[in-house]
Amino acid sequence: MKHLTSIISLALLFFSACTSYHQPDAVSNEKPAIYPDYTDITMPVNIAPMNFEIQKKGDAYQTEIGIVGQEAAILVQDDKPTVDIPLDDWKELLVQAAGKQVYFRISIEQQGKWTRYRDLINTVSTDSIDSYLVYRLLYPGYELWNEMGIYQRDLTSFEQSAVMENSNFDHQCINCHSFSQHSSDNMMVHIRGKQGGTIIYHNGHIEKIEPKPEGFKRGATYPAWHPHGRYIAFSSNEIQQFFHSAGTKPIEVSDLAADLMVYDVEKHQTFTDSIVYNDTYYETFPFWAPDGKTLYFCRAKAMDQHHRLDSIRYDLCSVRFNEQTGHLDSLKIIFPASEHGKSVSFPVVSPDGRYLMFTLSAYGNFSIWHPESDLWLLDMTTGAVRALSEVNSNNVDSWHCWSSNGRWFTFSSKRGDGLWTRPYFAHFDSKTGRATKPFVLPQRDPRYYASFMYTYNRPELIQTKIDYGKMMEKAVAGEAIQAEQR
């Protein structure tokens, strides 16, 4: 440790000699505001630099970054308020700071005098996060869906690369990317349009399939890969958009019908059971337990054509699954949200199987259009259910995904401006069931989100990079394999 401190001290002396380190003329106890709000957060040990903009006017700026109790390891000086942290220096600092706190020490020059402000403190976790985030980018409205794509972002840097862009296949709709066990070894995505079908990458092989067998009422919609990779559970929805002429919710998306079915990737067969495929209920948003023996989903009572949209409310349910026989049975209501005047969507089980996170809103299940949508947590061992108040905001908090180690989760939020969804991250303690203050995905330019006109949809964490995107694009033009009914 003495050796490390000496190196950092020498580095600071070098900075001072080369960049004229500015000693403060005054010290203020005021905390300087920064954007994004990277203060009092817990960050992964392998996250990209937390670049930010200082929200206080000045003639020049100086930011020192280091481990609390030690000399600064990084010095950033500029006449602009943007703090662009060198990638290599940041990575080296995080390795040394794992399990400790780091500070942003900001000094601002005004009228020839330098004032140093109160340190901004963050914690560096020893827990890493999966290296890649996969998401769909599209315009936030409903009329410009013809320009979209699936992209992957390296969370350890600022590199973003395209997986599939619909400009390469006649601007058809692309949606619902899904993976098994946070691995790029198994991936699927839907294509909607004249070359519609489901593109599946499995065990190094790509094929285009039609999961809906003859005799089934509707096609495959929302997916969930089985943890062992052989099966994909789908909801089979008939969905309609409604447009309100007034109020805070301009758009409503609702089921007119919905059931569940399971597709066998290896045998090209689809099967279901009357307990999840019937006219009495809408069943949607499937998700598997980590052991693959339980399928969770959302279920609401089916309505007639004259029902009010705000009367549809979904409960959290489950059925048992026999992987050898494909048999579904033993339906249970896990959380009767409808009895509390609420509605559940997006159930997602933590990798250790202890917690189930879901979105709760006033009604319906397309929560991205519901400002009241919040994240909730079910402790599977005690049955306790609570709102994740330490994470939720006063606007939409919706789609979410655990990291492979269960120590982090990402989620979509409109807390920034109420229009565009951005991916946020929070650390999670499985012993206490508590999360830390969330932070937005870091960008090289801290003002990036102020001018970026696309919305982030369905953020998913995976461990390795996708390198077969072009092959999946090529498969769009191929003939689809028709699934058989088991």
C-alpha positions as CSV (number, residue, x, y, z in Angstrom):
1,M,0.0,0.0,0.0
2,K,2.9,2.4,0.8
3,H,4.3,1.6,-2.6
4,L,1.0,2.4,-4.3
5,T,0.6,5.7,-2.4
6,S,4.1,6.7,-3.5
7,I,3.3,6.0,-7.1
8,I,0.1,8.1,-6.9
9,S,2.0,10.9,-5.2
10,L,4.6,10.9,-7.9
11,A,1.9,10.9,-10.5
12,L,0.3,13.9,-8.9
13,L,3.6,15.7,-8.8
14,F,4.0,15.0,-12.5
15,F,0.5,16.4,-13.1
16,S,1.4,19.5,-11.1
17,A,4.5,20.1,-13.1
18,C,2.9,19.5,-16.5
19,T,-0.6,21.1,-16.0
20,S,0.0,23.7,-13.3
21,Y,-2.0,22.2,-10.4
22,H,-4.2,24.9,-8.9
23,Q,-4.1,25.3,-5.2
24,P,-7.5,26.6,-3.8
25,D,-7.8,30.1,-2.6
26,A,-10.9,29.2,-0.7
27,V,-12.7,26.0,0.4
28,S,-16.5,25.6,0.3
29,N,-18.6,23.0,2.1
30,E,-21.1,23.2,-0.8
31,K,-21.6,20.1,-2.9
32,P,-21.2,21.0,-6.6
33,A,-24.0,19.7,-8.8
34,I,-23.0,17.4,-11.6
35,Y,-24.8,15.8,-14.6
36,P,-25.4,13.0,-14.7
37,D,-25.9,12.6,-11.0
38,Y,-22.9,10.3,-10.2
39,T,-23.0,11.0,-6.5
40,D,-23.5,8.6,-3.5
41,I,-23.7,5.7,-5.9
42,T,-22.2,2.2,-5.9
43,M,-20.4,1.4,-9.2
44,P,-19.1,-1.9,-10.7
45,V,-15.4,-2.4,-10.5
46,N,-15.3,-2.8,-14.3
47,I,-17.6,0.1,-15.4
48,A,-16.7,2.7,-18.0
49,P,-15.5,6.2,-16.9
50,M,-18.2,8.2,-15.2
51,N,-17.8,11.3,-17.3
52,F,-19.8,14.2,-16.1
53,E,-20.5,17.9,-16.5
54,I,-20.1,20.4,-13.6
55,Q,-23.3,22.4,-13.2
56,K,-21.8,25.6,-11.9
57,K,-20.5,28.5,-13.9
58,G,-16.8,29.2,-13.9
59,D,-13.8,30.4,-16.0
60,A,-11.9,27.1,-15.5
61,Y,-12.3,23.8,-13.8
62,Q,-10.1,21.2,-12.0
63,T,-11.2,17.8,-10.9
64,E,-9.2,15.4,-8.8
65,I,-10.2,11.8,-8.6
66,G,-8.8,9.3,-6.1
67,I,-9.4,6.8,-3.3
68,V,-10.7,8.4,-0.1
69,G,-7.8,9.0,2.3
70,Q,-5.2,9.0,-0.5
71,E,-3.7,11.5,-2.9
72,A,-5.5,11.9,-6.2
73,A,-4.7,9.4,-9.0
74,I,-6.3,11.4,-11.8
75,L,-6.3,15.1,-12.6
76,V,-8.6,16.6,-15.2
77,Q,-8.3,20.3,-16.1
78,D,-10.3,22.3,-18.6
79,D,-11.8,25.7,-19.3
80,K,-15.1,23.8,-20.0
81,P,-17.2,22.1,-17.3
82,T,-17.0,18.7,-19.0
83,V,-14.9,16.1,-17.1
84,D,-13.6,13.5,-19.6
85,I,-11.8,10.8,-17.5
86,P,-9.0,8.9,-19.3
87,L,-10.1,5.3,-19.8
88,D,-6.8,3.6,-18.9
89,D,-6.3,5.7,-15.7
90,W,-9.9,5.1,-14.7
91,K,-9.6,1.3,-15.1
92,E,-6.4,1.2,-13.0
93,L,-8.0,3.3,-10.3
94,L,-11.1,1.1,-10.0
95,V,-8.9,-2.0,-9.6
96,Q,-7.1,-0.4,-6.7
97,A,-10.3,1.1,-5.3
98,A,-12.4,-2.1,-5.3
99,G,-14.3,-2.3,-2.0
100,K,-13.4,1.3,-1.1
101,Q,-14.8,4.8,-1.7
102,V,-13.5,7.3,-4.3
103,Y,-13.9,11.0,-4.5
104,F,-14.5,13.6,-7.2
105,R,-12.8,16.8,-5.8
106,I,-13.9,19.8,-7.9
107,S,-12.3,23.2,-7.9
108,I,-13.7,26.1,-10.0
109,E,-12.0,29.4,-11.0
110,Q,-14.1,32.5,-10.8
111,Q,-12.6,36.0,-11.4
112,G,-9.1,34.7,-10.9
113,K,-9.8,32.9,-7.6
114,W,-10.0,29.1,-7.2
115,T,-12.6,27.6,-4.9
116,R,-12.4,23.9,-3.9
117,Y,-15.8,22.4,-3.2
118,R,-16.9,19.5,-1.0
119,D,-15.9,16.1,-2.2
120,L,-18.4,14.0,-4.1
121,I,-18.1,10.4,-2.8
122,N,-19.0,7.1,-4.5
123,T,-18.3,3.5,-3.7
124,V,-16.5,1.0,-5.9
125,S,-18.0,-2.5,-5.5
126,T,-15.9,-5.6,-5.7
127,D,-18.7,-7.1,-7.8
128,S,-18.3,-6.8,-11.5
129,I,-21.1,-6.4,-14.0
130,D,-21.7,-8.3,-17.2
131,S,-19.6,-6.8,-20.0
132,Y,-22.3,-6.1,-22.5
133,L,-25.7,-4.4,-22.5
134,V,-28.0,-5.2,-25.5
135,Y,-30.9,-3.0,-26.3
136,R,-33.2,-1.8,-29.1
137,L,-32.9,1.8,-30.2
138,L,-36.0,3.4,-31.8
139,Y,-37.9,6.7,-31.7
140,P,-40.2,7.0,-28.7
141,G,-43.4,7.5,-30.6
142,Y,-45.5,5.0,-32.6
143,E,-45.2,6.5,-36.1
144,L,-41.5,6.1,-36.8
145,W,-40.9,2.5,-36.0
146,N,-39.4,1.8,-39.5
147,E,-36.0,3.1,-38.2
148,M,-34.6,0.9,-35.4
149,G,-32.0,-1.6,-34.6
150,I,-30.5,-4.0,-31.9
151,Y,-27.2,-2.7,-30.5
152,Q,-24.7,-3.8,-27.9
153,R,-22.7,-1.6,-25.7
154,D,-19.4,-2.6,-24.0
155,L,-20.0,-1.5,-20.4
156,T,-16.2,-1.4,-19.7
157,S,-15.7,1.3,-22.4
158,F,-17.9,3.5,-24.6
159,E,-17.9,1.2,-27.6
160,Q,-21.3,0.6,-29.2
161,S,-21.8,-1.7,-32.1
162,A,-24.8,-2.8,-34.2
163,V,-26.1,-6.3,-33.9
164,M,-29.0,-5.9,-36.4
165,E,-30.2,-2.7,-38.1
166,N,-33.5,-2.8,-40.0
167,S,-32.2,-0.5,-42.7
168,N,-30.5,-3.7,-43.9
169,F,-33.8,-5.6,-44.4
170,D,-36.2,-3.1,-45.9
171,H,-37.0,-1.3,-42.6
172,Q,-39.1,-4.1,-41.2
173,C,-39.8,-4.1,-37.5
174,I,-37.3,-5.9,-35.2
175,N,-38.1,-6.6,-31.6
176,C,-38.0,-8.8,-28.5
177,H,-34.4,-9.9,-28.4
178,S,-33.8,-12.6,-25.8
179,F,-31.0,-14.7,-24.4
180,S,-30.5,-17.8,-22.3
181,Q,-28.5,-17.4,-19.1
182,H,-27.0,-14.0,-20.0
183,S,-25.0,-15.8,-22.8
184,S,-24.7,-14.8,-26.5
185,D,-24.6,-18.6,-27.2
186,N,-28.4,-18.5,-27.5
187,M,-30.3,-15.5,-28.9
188,M,-33.6,-14.9,-30.7
189,V,-35.3,-11.9,-32.2
190,H,-38.6,-11.3,-34.0
191,I,-38.9,-9.7,-37.4
192,R,-42.3,-8.2,-38.3
193,G,-43.1,-7.4,-41.9
194,K,-43.1,-9.0,-45.4
195,Q,-40.2,-11.3,-44.4
196,G,-41.5,-11.9,-40.9
197,G,-40.4,-14.7,-38.7
198,T,-38.3,-15.4,-35.6
199,I,-34.5,-15.6,-36.1
200,I,-32.8,-18.0,-33.6
201,Y,-29.1,-18.5,-33.0
202,H,-28.6,-21.8,-31.1
203,N,-25.4,-23.8,-30.7
204,G,-23.6,-22.0,-33.4
205,H,-26.5,-22.4,-35.9
206,I,-28.9,-19.7,-37.2
207,E,-32.3,-20.4,-38.6
208,K,-35.6,-18.6,-39.3
209,I,-38.6,-20.2,-37.8
210,E,-42.4,-19.7,-37.5
211,P,-43.1,-20.9,-33.9
212,K,-46.9,-20.8,-34.5
213,P,-48.1,-24.2,-35.7
214,E,-51.2,-24.6,-37.8
215,G,-54.3,-24.5,-35.7
216,F,-52.9,-22.1,-33.1
217,K,-54.7,-18.8,-32.9
218,R,-51.9,-16.3,-32.8
219,G,-48.1,-16.1,-33.4
220,A,-45.2,-15.9,-30.9
221,T,-44.9,-12.5,-29.1
222,Y,-43.0,-12.0,-25.8
223,P,-40.2,-14.6,-25.3
224,A,-38.3,-16.3,-22.4
225,W,-35.4,-18.7,-23.0
226,H,-35.4,-21.7,-20.8
227,P,-32.1,-21.7,-18.7
228,H,-31.0,-25.0,-20.4
229,G,-31.4,-23.5,-23.9
230,R,-33.7,-26.1,-25.5
231,Y,-37.0,-24.3,-25.0
232,I,-38.4,-20.8,-25.5
233,A,-41.7,-19.9,-23.8
234,F,-43.7,-17.4,-25.8
235,S,-46.8,-15.4,-25.0
236,S,-49.2,-15.4,-28.0
237,N,-50.9,-12.0,-28.0
238,E,-53.4,-10.0,-30.0
239,I,-52.4,-6.5,-29.2
240,Q,-54.0,-3.2,-30.1
241,Q,-52.9,0.4,-29.6
242,F,-55.4,3.1,-28.4
243,F,-54.9,6.8,-28.5
244,H,-56.3,9.2,-25.9
245,S,-57.4,12.6,-26.9
246,A,-56.6,14.0,-23.4
247,G,-54.8,13.2,-20.2
248,T,-51.3,12.2,-19.2
249,K,-51.2,8.9,-21.1
250,P,-51.4,9.6,-24.9
251,I,-51.1,6.0,-25.8
252,E,-52.4,2.8,-24.4
253,V,-51.4,-0.7,-25.5
254,S,-53.7,-3.5,-24.5
255,D,-54.2,-7.3,-24.9
256,L,-57.4,-8.3,-26.8
257,A,-56.2,-12.0,-26.3
258,A,-53.1,-13.7,-24.9
259,D,-52.0,-17.2,-24.1
260,L,-48.7,-19.1,-23.5
261,M,-46.9,-21.7,-25.6
262,V,-43.5,-23.4,-25.5
263,Y,-41.3,-23.9,-28.5
264,D,-38.8,-26.8,-28.7
265,V,-35.7,-25.3,-30.5
266,E,-34.2,-28.7,-31.3
267,K,-37.4,-30.5,-32.6
268,H,-39.1,-27.5,-34.1
269,Q,-42.3,-28.3,-32.1
270,T,-44.7,-26.1,-30.2
271,F,-46.9,-27.2,-27.3
272,T,-49.1,-25.8,-24.6
273,D,-51.7,-26.7,-22.1
274,S,-55.3,-25.5,-21.4
275,I,-54.2,-24.0,-18.0
276,V,-52.2,-21.4,-19.9
277,Y,-54.0,-21.4,-23.3
278,N,-57.7,-20.7,-23.0
279,D,-60.4,-18.0,-23.5
280,T,-61.0,-17.3,-19.8
281,Y,-57.8,-15.5,-19.1
282,Y,-55.0,-13.4,-20.8
283,E,-51.6,-15.0,-20.1
284,T,-48.5,-13.0,-21.0
285,F,-44.8,-12.1,-20.2
286,P,-43.4,-15.6,-19.3
287,F,-40.1,-16.0,-17.4
288,W,-38.4,-19.2,-16.2
289,A,-37.0,-20.0,-12.7
290,P,-33.3,-20.5,-12.8
291,D,-33.7,-24.3,-12.4
292,G,-36.1,-24.4,-15.3
293,K,-38.8,-26.2,-13.3
294,T,-41.2,-23.2,-12.9
295,L,-42.6,-20.8,-15.5
296,Y,-43.8,-17.5,-14.1
297,F,-46.2,-15.2,-16.0
298,C,-48.9,-12.5,-15.7
299,R,-52.6,-13.4,-15.9
300,A,-55.8,-11.3,-16.2
301,K,-59.4,-12.2,-16.6
302,A,-60.4,-12.0,-20.3
303,M,-62.8,-9.1,-21.1
304,D,-65.4,-8.6,-23.8
305,Q,-65.1,-5.9,-26.5
306,H,-67.0,-3.3,-24.4
307,H,-64.7,-3.4,-21.4
308,R,-62.8,-0.4,-20.1
309,L,-59.0,-0.6,-20.6
310,D,-58.4,0.5,-17.0
311,S,-60.3,-2.5,-15.7
312,I,-57.7,-5.1,-16.9
313,R,-55.4,-6.1,-14.1
314,Y,-52.8,-8.9,-14.2
315,D,-51.8,-11.1,-11.3
316,L,-48.4,-12.8,-10.9
317,C,-48.8,-16.6,-11.5
318,S,-46.8,-19.7,-12.1
319,V,-47.0,-23.3,-13.4
320,R,-44.7,-26.2,-13.0
321,F,-42.8,-27.5,-16.0
322,N,-41.4,-31.0,-16.6
323,E,-38.5,-30.6,-19.0
324,Q,-38.5,-34.3,-20.0
325,T,-42.2,-34.5,-20.9
326,G,-43.0,-30.9,-21.6
327,H,-45.9,-31.1,-19.3
328,L,-47.3,-27.9,-17.6
329,D,-49.4,-28.2,-14.4
330,S,-50.0,-26.9,-10.9
331,L,-51.1,-23.3,-11.6
332,K,-50.6,-20.9,-8.6
333,I,-51.3,-17.3,-8.0
334,I,-48.1,-15.9,-6.5
335,F,-49.2,-12.3,-6.0
336,P,-52.9,-11.3,-6.5
337,A,-52.2,-7.7,-7.6
338,S,-55.7,-7.3,-8.9
339,E,-57.1,-7.6,-5.4
340,H,-55.1,-4.5,-4.5
341,G,-56.3,-2.6,-7.6
342,K,-52.9,-3.0,-9.3
343,S,-51.4,-4.9,-12.2
344,V,-48.2,-6.9,-12.7
345,S,-45.9,-7.0,-15.7
346,F,-42.3,-8.3,-16.5
347,P,-41.6,-10.9,-13.8
348,V,-37.9,-11.6,-13.6
349,V,-36.3,-14.1,-11.1
350,S,-32.8,-13.4,-9.7
351,P,-30.1,-16.0,-10.6
352,D,-30.1,-17.5,-7.1
353,G,-33.9,-18.0,-7.3
354,R,-34.5,-16.0,-4.1
355,Y,-36.1,-12.8,-5.5
356,L,-38.6,-12.0,-8.2
357,M,-38.6,-8.5,-9.5
358,F,-41.7,-7.1,-11.4
359,T,-43.2,-3.9,-12.5
360,L,-46.4,-2.7,-10.8
361,S,-48.8,-0.2,-12.4
362,A,-52.4,0.8,-12.0
363,Y,-53.8,-1.4,-14.8
364,G,-52.8,-3.2,-18.0
365,N,-49.3,-4.5,-18.7
366,F,-47.7,-2.2,-21.2
367,S,-46.1,-0.2,-18.3
368,I,-43.8,1.9,-20.4
369,W,-46.8,4.2,-21.0
370,H,-47.7,4.4,-17.3
371,P,-45.9,7.1,-15.3
372,E,-47.0,5.4,-12.1
373,S,-45.1,2.2,-13.0
374,D,-42.6,1.2,-10.3
375,L,-40.3,-1.8,-9.6
376,W,-41.4,-4.2,-6.9
377,L,-39.6,-7.1,-5.2
378,L,-40.9,-10.4,-4.0
379,D,-38.8,-12.4,-1.5
380,M,-39.5,-16.0,-2.6
381,T,-38.4,-17.4,0.8
382,T,-40.6,-15.2,3.0
383,G,-43.3,-14.2,0.6
384,A,-42.7,-10.5,1.5
385,V,-43.5,-8.0,-1.3
386,R,-42.3,-4.4,-1.3
387,A,-41.8,-1.5,-3.6
388,L,-38.1,-0.8,-4.5
389,S,-38.5,2.7,-3.1
390,E,-34.7,3.2,-3.1
391,V,-34.7,2.9,-6.9
392,N,-38.1,4.1,-8.1
393,S,-38.8,7.6,-9.4
394,N,-41.8,9.8,-10.0
395,N,-42.0,8.6,-13.6
396,V,-41.9,5.3,-15.5
397,D,-39.6,2.6,-14.1
398,S,-40.2,-0.5,-16.1
399,W,-38.3,-3.2,-18.0
400,H,-35.6,-4.8,-15.9
401,C,-32.9,-7.5,-16.1
402,W,-30.6,-9.0,-13.4
403,S,-26.9,-9.5,-14.0
404,S,-25.6,-13.0,-14.2
405,N,-24.1,-12.8,-10.7
406,G,-27.3,-11.3,-9.2
407,R,-25.4,-8.4,-7.8
408,W,-26.7,-5.8,-10.3
409,F,-29.8,-5.1,-12.3
410,T,-30.6,-2.7,-15.1
411,F,-33.9,-1.1,-15.8
412,S,-35.6,1.3,-18.2
413,S,-36.7,4.7,-16.8
414,K,-38.2,7.9,-18.1
415,R,-37.1,9.8,-15.0
416,G,-35.0,12.2,-17.0
417,D,-37.7,13.9,-19.1
418,G,-40.7,11.7,-19.1
419,L,-40.3,10.9,-22.8
420,W,-37.2,8.9,-23.5
421,T,-36.3,5.7,-21.7
422,R,-32.7,5.4,-20.6
423,P,-30.9,2.4,-19.0
424,Y,-30.1,2.7,-15.3
425,F,-28.2,0.4,-13.0
426,A,-28.2,-0.4,-9.3
427,H,-26.2,-2.7,-7.0
428,F,-28.2,-5.3,-5.1
429,D,-27.4,-7.0,-1.8
430,S,-29.0,-10.4,-1.8
431,K,-28.6,-10.7,2.0
432,T,-30.6,-7.6,2.8
433,G,-32.7,-7.4,-0.3
434,R,-31.8,-3.8,-0.7
435,A,-30.6,-1.9,-3.7
436,T,-28.4,1.2,-4.0
437,K,-29.1,4.6,-5.7
438,P,-29.3,4.0,-9.5
439,F,-27.1,5.6,-12.1
440,V,-27.6,6.1,-15.8
441,L,-25.4,4.3,-18.4
442,P,-22.2,6.4,-18.7
443,Q,-21.4,8.0,-22.0
444,R,-18.2,9.6,-23.3
445,D,-20.1,13.0,-23.7
446,P,-22.0,13.6,-20.4
447,R,-24.5,15.7,-22.4
448,Y,-25.2,12.8,-24.7
449,Y,-28.8,12.2,-23.4
450,A,-29.8,15.8,-23.8
451,S,-29.7,15.5,-27.6
452,F,-30.0,11.8,-28.3
453,M,-33.5,11.3,-29.9
454,Y,-33.8,7.5,-29.6
455,T,-35.2,5.6,-26.7
456,Y,-33.6,2.5,-25.2
457,N,-35.9,-0.5,-25.2
458,R,-35.5,-3.9,-23.4
459,P,-32.0,-3.6,-22.0
460,E,-30.5,-7.0,-21.4
461,L,-27.1,-7.9,-19.8
462,I,-24.9,-10.5,-21.4
463,Q,-21.4,-11.7,-20.6
464,T,-19.8,-11.9,-24.1
465,K,-20.0,-10.0,-27.3
466,I,-22.4,-11.0,-30.2
467,D,-20.4,-11.6,-33.3
468,Y,-23.0,-13.2,-35.6
469,G,-25.3,-10.2,-36.2
470,K,-24.7,-10.0,-40.0
471,M,-25.6,-13.7,-40.3
472,M,-28.8,-13.0,-38.5
473,E,-29.6,-10.2,-40.9
474,K,-28.9,-12.4,-43.8
475,A,-31.3,-15.0,-42.4
476,V,-34.2,-12.6,-42.5
477,A,-34.6,-13.2,-46.3
478,G,-34.7,-17.0,-45.9
479,E,-37.7,-19.3,-45.7
480,A,-39.1,-19.9,-42.2
481,I,-39.3,-23.4,-40.8
482,Q,-42.9,-24.1,-39.7
483,A,-43.2,-25.4,-36.2
484,E,-45.2,-28.6,-35.7
485,Q,-47.7,-29.1,-32.9
486,R,-46.6,-31.6,-30.4
